[in-house]
Amino acid sequence: MRKEVAFKNRDRFIQLGIAISSLRKVRGMSQEKLAEKANISRSLLSIIEAPNTANSFSLETLYDIADALNVTPADLINASVFPDEIINRKQEE
């Protein structure tokens, strides 16, 4: 059972999900591929990325997703528009 997100953090979790989804798509990755690289389930990733819903998830999951996208967790947290440096960063195979 997931912990309900406090009202004050709702927009933060929504923004984070949008940032993850956006960068995943820019990288040309499916949810399945990102989930596999981050060692999480596709259904969890789908919940995190779901638009207009705030779903909490662990810091470890954030670290794993960031590593799979080849960015820092701070890049995802601070993202509103990704700079070219992040968008063009090559994926490690």
Phi and psi restraints in degrees (value plus and minus 20) as a CYANA .aco file:
   2 ARG   PHI    -103.6   -63.6
   2 ARG   PSI     125.5   165.5
   3 LYS   PHI     -94.4   -54.4
   3 LYS   PSI     115.4   155.4
   4 GLU   PHI     -89.8   -49.8
   4 GLU   PSI     118.9   158.9
   5 VAL   PHI     -98.3   -58.3
   5 VAL   PSI     111.1   151.1
   6 ALA   PHI     -82.5   -42.5
   6 ALA   PSI     125.9   165.9
   7 PHE   PHI     -72.6   -32.6
   7 PHE   PSI     -60.5   -20.5
   8 LYS   PHI     -86.1   -46.1
   8 LYS   PSI     -40.4    -0.4
   9 ASN   PHI    -123.8   -83.8
   9 ASN   PSI     -23.2    16.8
  10 ARG   PHI     -74.0   -34.0
  10 ARG   PSI     -73.1   -33.1
  11 ASP   PHI     -82.9   -42.9
  11 ASP   PSI     -51.8   -11.8
  12 ARG   PHI     -85.1   -45.1
  12 ARG   PSI     -63.8   -23.8
  13 PHE   PHI     -89.2   -49.2
  13 PHE   PSI     -57.3   -17.3
  14 ILE   PHI     -82.8   -42.8
  14 ILE   PSI     -66.1   -26.1
  15 GLN   PHI     -79.9   -39.9
  15 GLN   PSI     -62.4   -22.4
  16 LEU   PHI     -83.8   -43.8
  16 LEU   PSI     -63.0   -23.0
  17 GLY   PHI     -82.3   -42.3
  17 GLY   PSI     -60.3   -20.3
  18 ILE   PHI     -85.4   -45.4
  18 ILE   PSI     -61.9   -21.9
  19 ALA   PHI     -82.1   -42.1
  19 ALA   PSI     -63.8   -23.8
  20 ILE   PHI     -82.9   -42.9
  20 ILE   PSI     -68.2   -28.2
  21 SER   PHI     -80.7   -40.7
  21 SER   PSI     -65.9   -25.9
  22 SER   PHI     -82.2   -42.2
  22 SER   PSI     -68.0   -28.0
  23 LEU   PHI     -88.2   -48.2
  23 LEU   PSI     -56.6   -16.6
  24 ARG   PHI     -77.9   -37.9
  24 ARG   PSI     -65.2   -25.2
  25 LYS   PHI     -88.1   -48.1
  25 LYS   PSI     -61.0   -21.0
  26 VAL   PHI     -80.2   -40.2
  26 VAL   PSI     -56.4   -16.4
  27 ARG   PHI     -96.3   -56.3
  27 ARG   PSI     -27.2    12.8
  28 GLY   PHI      53.6    93.6
  28 GLY   PSI       7.9    47.9
  29 MET   PHI    -123.0   -83.0
  29 MET   PSI     121.6   161.6
  30 SER   PHI    -100.8   -60.8
  30 SER   PSI     145.2   185.2
  31 GLN   PHI     -79.9   -39.9
  31 GLN   PSI     -58.6   -18.6
  32 GLU   PHI     -80.5   -40.5
  32 GLU   PSI     -64.7   -24.7
  33 LYS   PHI     -86.2   -46.2
  33 LYS   PSI     -65.6   -25.6
  34 LEU   PHI     -84.7   -44.7
  34 LEU   PSI     -63.7   -23.7
  35 ALA   PHI     -79.2   -39.2
  35 ALA   PSI     -62.6   -22.6
  36 GLU   PHI     -82.4   -42.4
  36 GLU   PSI     -66.5   -26.5
  37 LYS   PHI     -86.0   -46.0
  37 LYS   PSI     -51.6   -11.6
  38 ALA   PHI    -109.4   -69.4
  38 ALA   PSI     -24.4    15.6
  39 ASN   PHI      38.9    78.9
  39 ASN   PSI      24.5    64.5
  40 ILE   PHI    -149.5  -109.5
  40 ILE   PSI     148.7   188.7
  41 SER   PHI     -98.8   -58.8
  41 SER   PSI     132.3   172.3
  42 ARG   PHI     -84.2   -44.2
  42 ARG   PSI     -54.6   -14.6
  43 SER   PHI     -85.6   -45.6
  43 SER   PSI     -56.9   -16.9
  44 LEU   PHI     -85.1   -45.1
  44 LEU   PSI     -64.7   -24.7
  45 LEU   PHI     -80.2   -40.2
  45 LEU   PSI     -61.1   -21.1
  46 SER   PHI     -81.0   -41.0
  46 SER   PSI     -60.7   -20.7
  47 ILE   PHI     -85.4   -45.4
  47 ILE   PSI     -63.8   -23.8
  48 ILE   PHI     -82.3   -42.3
  48 ILE   PSI     -61.7   -21.7
  49 GLU   PHI    -103.0   -63.0
  49 GLU   PSI     -29.9    10.1
  50 ALA   PHI     -75.5   -35.5
  50 ALA   PSI     104.3   144.3
  51 PRO   PHI     -89.3   -49.3
  51 PRO   PSI     123.9   163.9
  52 ASN   PHI      41.8    81.8
  52 ASN   PSI       1.0    41.0
  53 THR   PHI    -150.0  -110.0
  53 THR   PSI     118.1   158.1
  54 ALA   PHI    -124.2   -84.2
  54 ALA   PSI      93.9   133.9
  55 ASN   PHI    -144.6  -104.6
  55 ASN   PSI     106.5   146.5
  56 SER   PHI     -96.9   -56.9
  56 SER   PSI     133.3   173.3
  57 PHE   PHI    -173.8  -133.8
  57 PHE   PSI     144.7   184.7
  58 SER   PHI     -93.7   -53.7
  58 SER   PSI     137.7   177.7
  59 LEU   PHI     -83.6   -43.6
  59 LEU   PSI     -56.5   -16.5
  60 GLU   PHI     -80.2   -40.2
  60 GLU   PSI     -60.5   -20.5
  61 THR   PHI     -83.7   -43.7
  61 THR   PSI     -61.6   -21.6
  62 LEU   PHI     -79.9   -39.9
  62 LEU   PSI     -65.1   -25.1
  63 TYR   PHI     -80.8   -40.8
  63 TYR   PSI     -63.7   -23.7
  64 ASP   PHI     -84.5   -44.5
  64 ASP   PSI     -61.0   -21.0
  65 ILE   PHI     -86.1   -46.1
  65 ILE   PSI     -64.6   -24.6
  66 ALA   PHI     -79.7   -39.7
  66 ALA   PSI     -65.5   -25.5
  67 ASP   PHI     -79.9   -39.9
  67 ASP   PSI     -63.0   -23.0
  68 ALA   PHI     -85.0   -45.0
  68 ALA   PSI     -48.9    -8.9
  69 LEU   PHI    -112.9   -72.9
  69 LEU   PSI     -21.5    18.5
  70 ASN   PHI      41.0    81.0
  70 ASN   PSI      24.5    64.5
  71 VAL   PHI    -156.2  -116.2
  71 VAL   PSI     150.2   190.2
  72 THR   PHI    -106.5   -66.5
  72 THR   PSI     136.4   176.4
  73 PRO   PHI     -76.7   -36.7
  73 PRO   PSI     -55.0   -15.0
  74 ALA   PHI     -82.5   -42.5
  74 ALA   PSI     -56.6   -16.6
  75 ASP   PHI     -78.3   -38.3
  75 ASP   PSI     -62.8   -22.8
  76 LEU   PHI     -90.0   -50.0
  76 LEU   PSI     -63.1   -23.1
  77 ILE   PHI     -84.9   -44.9
  77 ILE   PSI     -59.4   -19.4
  78 ASN   PHI    -107.9   -67.9
  78 ASN   PSI     -22.1    17.9
  79 ALA   PHI     -91.9   -51.9
  79 ALA   PSI     108.3   148.3
  80 SER   PHI    -145.8  -105.8
  80 SER   PSI     -62.0   -22.0
  81 VAL   PHI    -155.7  -115.7
  81 VAL   PSI     106.1   146.1
  82 PHE   PHI     -98.6   -58.6
  82 PHE   PSI     112.6   152.6
  83 PRO   PHI     -89.7   -49.7
  83 PRO   PSI     139.4   179.4
  84 ASP   PHI     -74.6   -34.6
  84 ASP   PSI     -54.6   -14.6
  85 GLU   PHI     -76.6   -36.6
  85 GLU   PSI     -61.0   -21.0
  86 ILE   PHI     -97.7   -57.7
  86 ILE   PSI     -63.9   -23.9
  87 ILE   PHI     -80.7   -40.7
  87 ILE   PSI     -60.6   -20.6
  88 ASN   PHI    -109.1   -69.1
  88 ASN   PSI     -22.4    17.6
  89 ARG   PHI     -83.6   -43.6
  89 ARG   PSI     109.7   149.7
  90 LYS   PHI     -90.3   -50.3
  90 LYS   PSI     125.6   165.6
  91 GLN   PHI    -101.7   -61.7
  91 GLN   PSI     121.7   161.7
  92 GLU   PHI    -105.9   -65.9
  92 GLU   PSI     114.9   154.9
